Amino acid sequence: MILEVKNLSYWIRNIRILNRVSFQLPEGKICAFIGRNGAGKTTVIKSILNLIKSYDGVIKINNISSRLPRSRAFLGYCPEREELPSSTILDFLLEQAAYCGVKKSNALIQIHEMCKYFDFPKEKLKLNLRLLSSGLKKIIMLMQSFLGNRNLIILDEPTANLDFETRMLFYKFILSKSKTGTTFFISTHDLFEIKEFANYYIRIANGKILSSNSNPPPIEID
């Protein structure tokens, strides 16, 4: 299992946010992590990323505790929103690549390949991140999460602000990557769209896991 979560519990001021959340995620899956607003999706993700540290339970990435820095080598992440630095796109992507241990020469190859794939002109890599539209910022954040050879990529509302054509390119990309063993853990509200591409579903409500399997839930889920 690339991701194991066991008995994950979390409180805020004596209010239980997560209640013994447990699930396992096999390699090579495109997993839709679904639930209503406030169900606990973001708290689970922050716990996996070790952004929340005061939880009870065990989280393992590739059989390594997520509390250990070396687990980050296997993990990519694209947040729903990100306050991007005032730097060029290329400098930002190279910095992110270096952070996950990718050599500059290899990073440049990957960056240029993704620019071509997502029809993003290489000349725009010189632009400051803060000058980009919300849709282009999302493309850059997706690119940085794909850099390197990460086994598990967590994506929080990855198609928000993307046009239809780019969304389809995104799904085509992750389908291809999943066939080589990369696992995608996608938090989304768009069950209509994700059902066309996901092959695993984890459903959460009120801080508890309701189901975890390959069967899509009813379409009326928020």
N, C-alpha and C positions, 0 to 999 in steps of 0.2 A: 504493500500500500504506500502510495506517495504521500498521503495525508491521513493522519489518525487523530481524532479528537475524542477524548474520553472523560466523561463526567465533568464537563466544563460548566462551572457556575460562577456567577458574578453578581455582586450587590453594589448598589449606590444608596448610601444613607439608609440601610436596612430594607431597601426595596430590592427584591430579587429580579435581576434583569435576564439572567440566563439560569436555567434550571436543569443541571446535569445533562447538558448537551453532549451527545455521543454520535459519531458517525465515522465511516472510513471511506476513502476515495481511491479507487484503483487507478493505475497508470493508464494513460492514453484516453481518458474520458473527457467529454465536454459536459461539465456538470452545471446545471441551472440551480442556483441557490435562491429559493423563492419564498416570499412571505409578505404580509402587509407591512406598511410603514409602522415602525415601532416593534416589529416582531422579534428583533434581536440580530438581524443580519449584520449590521455594521459592527456591533459589539463582538460578534464571532470573528469577523475579519480582522478587527484590531487586535484581538487576542492572538490569532494565528501569526500576525505580523509582529507580535510582542510590543505593540504600541500601548496596549493595556497589559500591565504586569501583575496586578493584584487579584488575579482570578484563582480559583481553585480548579484542579483537574490537570490533565496531561494532554499536551499537543505535540505531535511528532511529525516532522517533515523528512521524508526519506529515512525514517527510523532514527532521526536525530531530534532531540528536544528543541522546540522552537525558541526556547530561552537561550540557547547557545548561539553565538554569532555565526558559527560555521554552517548553521542551517540556512542562512541567507543565500549561500552560493547556489542553492537549488530553487530559489524563489524569485519570481518576478511579480510586480504589482502595478496596476493602473488604478488610481483613485477616481472617484466620481468627479471631484473638483480638486484642483491643485493650485496653490499660489506659486506661480513659476518665477524663477529669478530673472533679473535683468541681465541676460546674457544672450549670445547668439544661439540659434537652434543647434548648430554643429557643436559648439563648446559644451552645451548642456548634454547632448547625447554622448559625446566622448567622455564626459565626466561620469555619467551613469554607467557607461561601459567599463570604465576603469574600476568603478566601485564594485562591479561584479566579476572583476578579474579578466576582462577581455583586452587583449593587446590592441593598441591604436590601429595598426594596419588591418587587423581582422574586423575591428569595429567599423572602420571606414567602408570596408566591403559590405558589411551587413547594412549599414545606414544607406548606402547608395542603392543596394538591392531593394530595400523597403521603400525608398523614395520612388523608384521605378514602379514597384508594384502598386503603390497607393497613388500613383500619378501626381507626385509631389515634386515640382521642379527642384533640381539640386541647387540652382542659383539662390533659392529662398533659404537655404541653410545658413546664409549670412545674416538673415533678418533677426532682430531682437524678438525674443519670445513674447514679450508683452505687446507687440504690435499685431499679433495674430488674432484672427477671429476665434470664437469658442470652438467651432468645428475643427479648425486647424490645430488648435492647442490639444484637442482630444487625440488627433492623429499622432502628434508628437509624443504624447504620453503613452499611447499604445506602442509606438515604436520603441520607446525606452524599456518598456516591460518585456519586449520580445528579444532584446539584445542578449547575446550569449547563448548558452545551451541550458536553459533553465527547465527543470523537470515539472515544476508547478507554477502556473501563472494565475494570479488572482486578479479579477477584473470587476470593478464596481461600476455598474451601469455603463458598460463600454461603448454602447452605440448612441448614448445621449449626445445630442448636437451634431450627429453625423447625418449627411444626406443619404438617400436610399442607396445610391450606387456605391458609396464608400462602405455602408453597412454590409452590403452583399460581398464586397471585397474582403472585409474583415472576417466574415463568417467563412468564406472560402479559404482564407489564410489559416484560421485556427483548425478547420477540418483537415487541411494538409498537415499541419504540425502535430495534430493529435494522432495521426496515422504513424508518426515516427516515435510516439511514446510520450509526448508532452501532454500534461493534464491541465485543463482549464476549469477554474472554479469561478463561475460568473454569477454575481449578484444582480438580479434584474427584476423589473416589474413587467416587462414585455413578454408575457408568456406566449402570446400569439406568435411572435417572431421566433423566440428561442426554441419553441417546439419543433421547428423545421430543422434544427441543427443539433440540439442536445441529445445525448444518449444516456444521461443519468440525471436524477432529480433529487434534491434535498429540500424538503419543505419544513419551514419553521413557523411557529405561531406562539405568541406569549412566552417566548424564551425557551420553548421546548421543541424538539424535533418530532414532527408528526409522521414523516415517512422519509425513507432513503432507499431508492431503488431505480430501476431503469424505466419505470412506468410514469408517463406524464400525468400530473394531477388534473382535476377538472379545470376547464378553461376559465371558469368564473373567478379564480383566485386573483386577488389584487396584484 
